[in-house]
Amino acid sequence: MAGIALDTNILVYAEGCAAAGPIDDAVFAAALGLAADHHLQIFDAIILAGAASARCDGLLSEDLHDGFAWRGVAVLNPFRPENAGKLRQWLREPARRGE
């Protein structure tokens, strides 16, 4: 039952971002720069650049560096025990940047 509630909260949190669409040239160019500047894998950089383009405040990832922030998007590793409080806060209070 807890898994169902968590899934619902994640969907609510995801709805706090603008609708993400196809990766356009601007997002891809930003991702290339991000990958080069911060030594990220290109796929991780595309995800982060897409999140920034969609005006997300946060990105849950176990692959990116926990605590890394770029263009207003903070990365949080949901599997680190010390992030449990922040994760609960994010899921309880979905927010959209710029509103």
Residue, then its C-alpha position, 0 to 999 in steps of 0.5 A: m500500500a505504501g508503494i501506491a501512495l509513493d507512486t501517486n506522490i511522485l506523479v503529483y510532484a512531476e505535475g509540478c513541472a511544465a509539460a516536458g516535450p521532445i528535446d529541442d535544439a536549445v535543450f540539446a545544446a545546453a546538455l552538450g555544454l553541461a556534459a562538457d563543463h561538468h563531466l556528465q554522461i550525455f544522457d544524464a545531461i539531457i535529462l537535467a537540461g530537460a528538467a531545467s527547460a521544464r522549470c522543475d525545481g528538483l530531479l530525483s536521480e541516483d546517477l547524478h551527484d547528490g546535491f548538484a544544482w544547475r539552472g535552478v534544478a537541484v538533484l536529490n538521490p532518493f535512496r540515500p537515507e540522509n535524504a529521507g526528510k528532503l524527499r518527504q518534503w518534495l513529495r508533500e509540497p510539489a512546486r513549480r518554479g516561476e509561479 
